[in-house]
């Protein structure tokens, strides 16, 4: 971890551009690591979905095209569809250099999607990941990553999925920044049966202050929608060792709710922001589906 110290040796906060990708900086500077090109990252996705009974497709909204991977949606009428929303990907190359392409190097959201045995499921990448259009400017994967235009694009795509599949409802799964997207979607829809986040950035204002980084100007903050979210059944999963989006962010989010009866969480020992969600995802899903929500802690 990098610290800047004052002359007397005390901690001096520094306005980092993006603490989320310190691990990339370490790899670049320490081992001569070269960030994979967008084409190489797309190849990674293709290799991951090979041998799975899924298909990829670009789903278009008014502002953004969203890259998707999904099961056979024709079999989902009057059922629910599990929607997996990817994390922030690669918004920054270094603390001072914005990435030219936010496509993730390690698409954990996709890996969790592939572990899910539900026959009705869709993976959604974030705007400008894997696919670009004229609306793809750098602010879309930096300060405006949770903007109204971004959320409305996801909303339109969910409408299209519902129309095509005949599904009655959605279960939303959001990893990291995808958790913010999922929560903001749940706040404006009436067909969300469950909201699940994994290391979810649920209070972006608190998160930027905690890490001494610039506010996400132009973005919506899930914590500001507590009145609309209080009726949604929510389960938030946090890694005990997560230093990127830790339990303190969830605590700040929970404090915004007067009625917390629908908000539950679990802290996973020895997990961090990246490890070990994929390894245990099938077991976690089993806990969610078989044991119900009562085995998870109530938000305080």
PALOMI-402791 format. One line per field, with one value per residue: x, y, z of N, C-alpha, C in turn; residue number from 1. Coordinates in steps of 0.1 Angstrom, whole numbers, plus 2048, in hexadecimal, padded with zeros to 3 digits. Layout:
BEGIN
n.east c(X:...)
n.north c(Y:...)
n.up c(Z:...)
ca.east c(X:...)
ca.north c(Y:...)
ca.up c(Z:...)
c.east c(X:...)
c.north c(Y:...)
c.up c(Z:...)
marmi c(NUM:...)
END
This chain:
BEGIN
n.east c(808:805:811:810:825:826:83E:842:83D:824:804:7FB:7E0:7D9:7CD:7C3:7BE:7B3:7AE:7A6:7B4:7CE:7DB:7E0:7F3:808:80F:817:82D:83E:844:848:830:819:7FC:7E0:7D4:7B5:7AB:7B8:7AC:792:795:79B:781:773:780:778:75C:75A:750:73B:717:70D:707:715:70D:707:6F5:6DF:6DA:6CB:6E1:6F8:709:707:71C:713:70F:6FD:6E5:6CE:6B4:69A:68E:685:66C:654:665:681:69E:6C0:6D5:6F6:70D:729:748:75C:771:78C:792:7A7:7CA:7E2:7E6:7E4:7DD:7C3:7B2:7B0:79D:784:780:780:79D:79C:780:76C:751:746:751:744:729:72B:72E:715:6FA:6E0:6C8:6BF:6CE:6E2:6FF:70C:721:732:72B:73E:750:75F:750:74A:73C:731:72C:73F:753:76F:766:750:759:766:760:744:739:723:70E:6EE:6E8:6F7:6EA:6D0:6D4:6DA:6C2:6B0:6BA:6B4:699:696:6A1:68E:677:67E:683:66C:66C:664:670:68F:6AE:6C7:6EA:707:728:741:745:72F:71D:713:706:6F2:6E3:6DA:6CA:6B7:6AA:69A:688:66D:66E:681:68C:6A0:6BE:6E0:700:723:73F:735:733:722:71E:728:731:73B:74F:762:76B:776:78C:79A:796:78C:76B:74F:744:727:71D:704:6FB:6F7:6F0:6E0:6C7:6B7:69C:68E:69A:695:681:68B:697:6B7:6D8:6F8:71A:739:75D:772:78C:78C:799:792:776:769:759:752:747:72F:723:720:70D:6F7:6F0:6E1:6C8:6A8:696:6A2:69C:69C:6B6:6D2:6F2:713:733:750:76A:78C:788:78D:78B:78D:794:783:76F:766:76E:75E:744:72E:727:720:70A:6F9:6F5:6E7:6CF:6C5:6C6:6BA:6B4:6B6:6CD:6E0:6F0:6DE:6DC:6EA)
n.north c(7F4:817:833:856:86B:885:89F:899:87F:876:869:873:87C:876:881:869:85E:845:82C:813:804:7FF:7E7:7E1:7F4:7ED:7D5:7DE:7EF:7DF:7C6:7C9:7C6:7C5:7D5:7C3:7C5:7D4:7C1:7AA:7A7:7A3:78A:77B:77B:76C:753:74C:748:734:712:714:715:72D:74D:76A:78D:7AD:7C5:7E0:801:822:834:824:807:7E6:7CC:7AA:789:76C:753:73C:74E:749:736:741:74B:75A:756:75E:772:771:78C:795:7AE:7BE:7C9:7E8:7E5:7EF:80D:81E:821:829:83C:855:853:84E:832:827:815:805:7EA:7CC:7BC:7A5:797:794:795:788:76E:766:765:750:73B:738:723:727:726:73C:757:775:786:7A7:7BD:7DC:7FE:805:7F1:7D7:7DE:7FA:81B:83B:849:843:850:85B:863:853:83B:844:85E:860:847:83C:84A:85A:855:83D:82B:82B:81F:805:7FF:800:7EB:7D5:7D6:7CE:7B4:7A8:7AA:79A:781:77B:77B:77E:78C:799:78F:7A1:7A2:7B1:7BA:7CB:7EB:7E4:7DD:7F5:7FE:7EA:7EF:808:803:7F2:805:812:801:7E9:7CE:7BF:7A5:79E:7AD:7A9:7B0:7AF:7B7:7D1:7F3:807:81F:839:853:852:83F:84B:860:850:845:85B:866:876:883:871:882:88A:871:85A:851:833:833:849:842:836:836:82B:813:804:7F1:7DC:7BC:7B5:7A9:7AC:7A5:7A3:7A5:79C:7A5:7B9:7D5:7E8:7EC:7EB:7DF:7F6:807:7FA:7FD:818:81C:80D:81D:831:828:828:813:7F4:7DA:7CA:7C7:7B5:7A5:796:78F:783:76F:772:779:790:7AD:7A0:785:76C:767:75A:73F:736:73B:72B:71E:734:73E:728:72B:743:73B:723:725:73D:75F:764:75A:76C:78A:7A5:7C6:7E1)
n.up c(800:7F8:808:810:822:83A:845:860:862:864:857:837:825:802:7E3:7D2:7B1:7AA:7BE:7BB:7A8:7B1:7B2:797:791:7A1:795:77C:781:790:784:769:75C:742:739:72E:70C:6FF:6ED:6F5:70E:706:6FA:711:71D:70A:70C:725:723:711:70C:71D:720:713:703:6F2:6EF:6E2:6F2:6EC:6F8:6FB:700:705:6FA:707:710:710:71F:71E:728:719:713:70D:71C:733:73A:750:765:77A:771:776:779:772:77A:76F:77E:783:771:75E:764:769:761:76E:78C:782:767:751:746:724:71D:72E:731:744:753:762:762:77A:780:76A:76E:785:77C:769:77B:786:788:780:766:759:752:750:747:74A:73D:745:738:71B:720:70F:6F9:6E4:6DF:6D1:6E8:6FA:70E:723:73D:742:74C:762:776:76F:770:77C:772:769:74E:74A:75D:753:73B:742:74D:737:729:73A:738:71D:71F:730:720:70B:717:726:741:764:779:787:795:7A2:79F:7A9:7A4:7B6:7A9:798:7AB:7B4:79C:79B:7B2:7AD:797:7A3:7B3:7A1:795:795:794:7A1:7B2:7C4:7D0:7CD:7D8:7D2:7E2:7DF:7D4:7E5:7F1:7E3:7E8:802:7FE:7EC:7FD:812:805:7FD:7E4:7C5:7C4:7B4:79E:78C:78E:79B:7BD:7CE:7E9:7ED:7E7:7F9:802:7ED:7EA:801:802:7F3:7F2:7FF:7FD:808:800:80E:80E:829:829:816:809:7F6:7F0:80C:82B:838:825:820:839:83B:827:831:847:83B:83A:849:84D:84F:84B:834:82C:82B:833:82E:83B:82D:838:832:818:7FD:7E8:7CF:7D3:7E5:7D3:7BA:7BE:7D3:7CB:7C2:7DA:7E9:7DB:7DF:7FB:7FA:7ED:7F9:815:819:822:83D:84A:847:853:862:856:867)
ca.east c(800:80D:80D:818:826:82A:84B:843:83B:816:7FE:7F6:7D7:7DC:7C1:7C5:7B4:7AB:7B5:7A1:7BD:7DC:7E2:7E5:7FF:813:813:81E:83A:846:848:848:823:812:7ED:7DB:7CD:7A7:7A9:7BC:7A2:786:799:799:773:76F:785:770:74F:75B:74B:72F:70B:709:70A:718:705:707:6E7:6E0:6D0:6CC:6EE:703:708:70C:720:70D:710:6F1:6E0:6C3:6A9:68C:689:684:65F:64E:66F:68A:6AA:6CB:6DD:703:712:738:74F:760:77A:799:790:7B4:7D6:7E9:7DF:7E3:7DA:7B6:7B3:7A9:793:781:77D:787:7A7:797:771:767:742:743:754:739:71E:72D:72D:707:6F3:6D3:6C7:6BB:6D8:6E8:70A:70C:72D:72F:72D:74B:758:75E:749:74B:734:735:72A:749:75E:776:75E:747:75F:76C:757:736:737:716:706:6E1:6E8:6FB:6E0:6C5:6D8:6D8:6B3:6AB:6BF:6AC:68B:697:6A2:681:66E:683:682:65F:66F:65B:678:69D:6B7:6D3:6F7:710:735:748:73C:723:713:70D:6FD:6E7:6DB:6D3:6BF:6AC:6A3:690:680:663:66E:68D:688:6AB:6CA:6EC:70C:730:748:72E:735:714:71D:734:736:743:75A:76C:771:77E:799:7A0:796:783:75D:74B:73B:71F:718:6FA:700:6EC:6EB:6D6:6BA:6B3:68E:689:6A0:692:678:692:69F:6C5:6E3:705:725:745:769:778:799:78B:79E:78E:768:767:74D:74F:73E:721:71E:71B:701:6ED:6EC:6D8:6BA:6A1:691:6AD:698:69F:6C4:6DB:700:71C:741:757:777:798:785:790:783:78E:794:783:760:764:771:753:738:723:723:719:6FD:6F1:6F1:6DC:6C3:6C0:6C5:6B2:6BC:6B7:6DA:6E9:6EF:6D6:6E4:6E8)
ca.north c(800:823:83E:862:870:893:8A0:894:871:872:865:87F:878:87A:87F:85F:85D:838:822:805:7FD:7FE:7DA:7E2:7FD:7E5:7CB:7E5:7F4:7D5:7BA:7CC:7C1:7CD:7D4:7BD:7CE:7D0:7B5:79E:7A6:79C:77C:775:778:761:747:749:743:727:706:717:716:73B:755:778:795:7BB:7CA:7EE:80A:82F:83A:81B:7F8:7DE:7BE:7A0:77B:767:746:73B:756:745:72D:748:752:75A:753:769:772:776:795:798:7BB:7BE:7D4:7F4:7E1:7F6:81B:826:819:82D:846:862:850:848:827:829:80B:800:7DB:7C6:7B2:799:799:78C:794:77D:761:762:762:742:731:737:718:72C:725:749:761:77F:78F:7B4:7C6:7EB:806:806:7E5:7CD:7E4:809:823:849:84E:83E:85A:856:865:848:831:84A:865:85E:838:839:855:857:84E:82F:823:82A:816:7F8:7FE:7FD:7DD:7CC:7D6:7C5:7A6:7A4:7A8:78E:774:779:779:786:794:798:78F:7A8:79F:7BC:7B9:7D8:7F6:7DE:7DD:802:7FD:7E1:7F5:814:7FD:7EE:810:818:7F6:7E2:7C0:7BA:79C:79E:7B4:7A3:7B6:7A9:7C3:7DC:801:80B:82D:83E:85F:84D:837:855:866:847:843:868:867:880:87F:86D:88C:885:863:858:84A:82B:836:854:83D:82C:835:822:805:7FE:7E6:7D2:7B2:7B7:7A2:7B2:79C:7AB:79E:7A2:7AC:7C2:7E3:7F0:7EF:7E3:7DE:803:80C:7F5:803:826:81A:809:828:83A:822:827:806:7EC:7CC:7C2:7C8:7AB:7A4:78C:791:776:76F:770:77D:79E:7B2:797:778:760:766:750:732:731:741:721:71C:740:73D:71E:731:74C:735:719:729:749:76B:765:756:777:794:7B1:7D2:7E9)
ca.up c(800:7F7:811:80F:830:83C:84A:86D:861:865:84A:82F:81A:7F5:7DB:7C8:7A6:7AA:7C6:7B7:79F:7B6:7AF:78A:791:7A7:78B:771:785:797:77C:75B:757:738:73A:722:703:6FF:6E5:6FD:718:700:6F9:71E:71E:701:711:731:720:70A:712:725:717:713:6F7:6F4:6E6:6E5:6F4:6EA:6FE:6F3:701:705:6F7:712:70C:719:71D:724:726:710:71A:708:726:740:73C:75D:76F:77C:76B:77E:771:778:775:771:786:77B:767:75E:761:76A:75F:77A:794:77A:759:74F:73C:717:71B:73B:731:74F:751:769:763:785:77F:760:774:78E:773:764:786:789:781:77B:758:754:758:747:74B:743:73F:747:72C:715:722:704:6ED:6E4:6D6:6D1:6F6:703:712:72F:749:744:755:76E:77F:76C:76E:782:76E:765:741:74C:764:74A:730:748:74F:72A:725:742:731:711:724:735:715:703:71F:72D:750:76D:782:786:7A0:79E:7A6:7A5:7AA:7B7:7A3:793:7B6:7B3:791:79E:7BC:7A7:78F:7AC:7B8:798:78F:79E:791:7A7:7BE:7CD:7CD:7D4:7D4:7D6:7E3:7D8:7D7:7E7:7F5:7DC:7EF:80E:7F8:7E7:809:819:7FE:7FA:7D5:7C1:7C3:7A7:799:781:791:7A6:7C9:7D3:7F7:7EC:7E2:804:803:7E2:7EB:80E:800:7EB:7FA:7FB:804:804:804:810:813:835:825:80A:80B:7EB:7F4:818:833:83C:81B:822:845:838:81F:83A:84F:834:83A:856:84E:84A:84C:828:829:833:82E:834:839:82B:83D:829:80A:7FB:7DD:7C4:7D8:7DD:7CF:7B0:7C4:7DC:7C7:7C2:7E8:7ED:7D5:7E6:807:7F7:7E8:801:823:81A:827:84C:84F:846:85D:85F:855:873)
c.east c(809:808:816:819:82B:838:84D:840:82D:810:7F8:7ED:7DB:7D0:7C4:7BB:7AC:7B2:7B1:7AB:7CC:7E3:7E7:7F2:80B:818:81B:82C:843:84B:848:83B:81E:803:7E8:7D3:7BE:7A4:7AD:7B2:795:789:797:78A:76F:774:77C:763:74F:757:740:723:706:70D:70D:710:707:6F8:6E8:6D5:6D2:6DA:6F9:6FF:70E:710:71A:711:704:6EE:6D4:6B7:69B:686:685:676:659:658:677:697:6B5:6D4:6EA:709:721:73C:754:76B:788:797:79D:7C0:7E0:7E1:7DD:7DF:7CD:7B8:7AB:79E:791:77F:786:792:7A3:789:76B:757:73E:746:749:72C:720:72C:71E:700:6E5:6D2:6C3:6C4:6DE:6F3:70A:719:729:731:73B:755:755:757:748:741:738:734:735:755:763:76E:754:74C:767:761:748:733:729:70C:6F8:6E0:6ED:6F0:6D4:6C8:6D6:6C9:6AC:6AE:6B7:69E:68C:699:695:677:671:680:674:661:666:663:686:6A3:6C4:6DF:701:71D:73C:740:730:718:70C:702:6F0:6DE:6D3:6C8:6B4:6A4:698:687:677:663:67B:68A:694:6B7:6D5:6F8:718:73A:742:731:727:713:72A:73A:73F:750:765:772:77A:78C:79F:7A1:78B:774:759:740:734:719:70D:700:6F5:6E7:6E1:6C8:6B4:6A4:688:68F:69C:689:67F:699:6AE:6CE:6F0:711:731:751:76F:785:798:78F:799:77F:765:75A:749:746:730:71B:719:70E:6F5:6E7:6E2:6CA:6B5:69C:69B:6A9:69B:6AD:6CC:6E9:707:72A:748:766:781:794:78A:787:782:78E:78A:775:75E:764:765:745:72C:71E:71C:70B:6F4:6EC:6E6:6CF:6BD:6BD:6BC:6BB:6BE:6C4:6E4:6E6:6E6:6DE:6E0:6EA)
c.north c(80C:82D:84A:868:87E:893:89A:885:86C:86F:872:87A:87E:878:876:860:850:82E:814:7FD:7FD:7F1:7D9:7E9:7F5:7DB:7D2:7E9:7E9:7CA:7BC:7C7:7CB:7CB:7CE:7C7:7CB:7C4:7A9:79C:79F:78D:774:771:76C:754:742:743:737:71B:708:719:724:742:763:780:7A4:7C0:7DA:7F6:818:835:830:80D:7F1:7D0:7B4:792:775:759:747:742:751:73C:734:74F:74F:755:75F:767:778:77F:798:7A4:7BC:7CA:7DF:7F1:7E9:805:823:81C:81C:837:853:85F:848:83D:82B:820:804:7F1:7D4:7BC:7A5:79B:790:78A:789:76F:75D:75E:753:737:72F:72C:71B:72C:732:754:769:786:79B:7BB:7D4:7F2:807:7FB:7DB:7D3:7F3:80F:832:84F:84B:848:856:858:85A:83D:837:851:863:850:834:844:851:850:840:826:821:820:807:7F5:7FA:7EF:7D3:7CB:7CD:7B6:7A0:7A1:79C:781:771:777:782:78F:791:797:796:7A5:7A9:7BB:7C7:7E3:7F1:7DD:7EA:803:7F5:7E8:801:80F:7F9:7F9:816:80D:7F0:7D3:7BA:7B2:79B:7A6:7AE:7AB:7AF:7B4:7CF:7EA:808:819:834:84B:85B:847:841:85C:85D:845:84F:869:871:87B:87A:876:888:877:863:84F:841:82E:842:84F:833:82B:82B:814:7FE:7F2:7DA:7C9:7B2:7AE:7A7:7A9:7A4:7A2:7A4:7A9:7B5:7D0:7ED:7F5:7E6:7E5:7ED:80A:807:7FB:811:826:817:814:832:834:823:819:7FD:7DD:7C4:7C2:7BF:7AA:799:790:784:777:76B:773:78C:7A3:7A8:789:777:75D:75B:742:72D:736:737:71F:728:741:733:723:73B:746:72B:71D:736:754:76C:761:761:782:7A0:7BD:7DB:7F8)
c.up c(800:800:80E:81D:830:843:858:86E:862:857:844:824:80D:7EC:7CF:7BD:7A7:7B2:7C2:7AF:7A4:7B2:7A1:789:796:79C:780:775:78B:78E:76D:754:74D:738:72D:719:704:6F8:6ED:709:713:6FE:706:720:716:706:71D:72E:717:712:71D:71B:718:705:6FA:6EA:6EB:6E6:6F4:6F2:6F6:6F4:700:700:703:70D:715:715:725:720:71B:717:717:713:733:742:74A:768:772:774:774:775:779:772:779:779:77D:771:769:75B:761:768:76A:781:78C:76B:758:744:72F:715:729:73C:73C:74B:756:76C:76E:784:775:766:77E:786:76E:76E:789:781:77C:76C:751:75A:74C:74E:743:747:741:73A:728:718:716:6F7:6EF:6DB:6D8:6DF:6FF:704:720:73C:74C:74C:760:776:77C:76A:773:77E:76B:758:742:752:75B:73F:736:749:742:726:72D:73D:725:715:729:72A:70D:70A:724:73C:758:776:780:794:79B:7A6:7A0:7AC:7AA:7B2:79D:79E:7B7:7A8:795:7A8:7B6:79D:798:7B1:7AE:791:799:79C:796:7B3:7C8:7C7:7D5:7CF:7DA:7D6:7DD:7DD:7D9:7ED:7EF:7E2:7FA:808:7F3:7F3:810:812:7F9:7EA:7D1:7C0:7B5:7A2:78D:783:79C:7B1:7CE:7E1:7F7:7E9:7ED:805:7F8:7E3:7F8:80C:7F8:7F4:7F5:804:7FF:809:804:814:81F:832:819:80E:800:7EE:800:81F:837:832:81D:82F:843:830:828:843:849:835:848:858:847:84A:840:824:832:82C:834:831:838:82F:832:81A:809:7EF:7D1:7C8:7E3:7D9:7C5:7B6:7CC:7D7:7C6:7D0:7ED:7E8:7DC:7F4:805:7F4:7F2:80F:824:821:836:852:84E:850:859:85F:862:870)
marmi c(1:2:3:4:5:6:7:8:9:10:11:12:13:14:15:16:17:18:19:20:21:22:23:24:25:26:27:28:29:30:31:32:33:34:35:36:37:38:39:40:41:42:43:44:45:46:47:48:49:50:51:52:53:54:55:56:57:58:59:60:61:62:63:64:65:66:67:68:69:70:71:72:73:74:75:76:77:78:79:80:81:82:83:84:85:86:87:88:89:90:91:92:93:94:95:96:97:98:99:100:101:102:103:104:105:106:107:108:109:110:111:112:113:114:115:116:117:118:119:120:121:122:123:124:125:126:127:128:129:130:131:132:133:134:135:136:137:138:139:140:141:142:143:144:145:146:147:148:149:150:151:152:153:154:155:156:157:158:159:160:161:162:163:164:165:166:167:168:169:170:171:172:173:174:175:176:177:178:179:180:181:182:183:184:185:186:187:188:189:190:191:192:193:194:195:196:197:198:199:200:201:202:203:204:205:206:207:208:209:210:211:212:213:214:215:216:217:218:219:220:221:222:223:224:225:226:227:228:229:230:231:232:233:234:235:236:237:238:239:240:241:242:243:244:245:246:247:248:249:250:251:252:253:254:255:256:257:258:259:260:261:262:263:264:265:266:267:268:269:270:271:272:273:274:275:276:277:278:279:280:281:282:283:284:285:286:287:288:289:290:291:292:293:294:295:296:297:298:299:300)
END
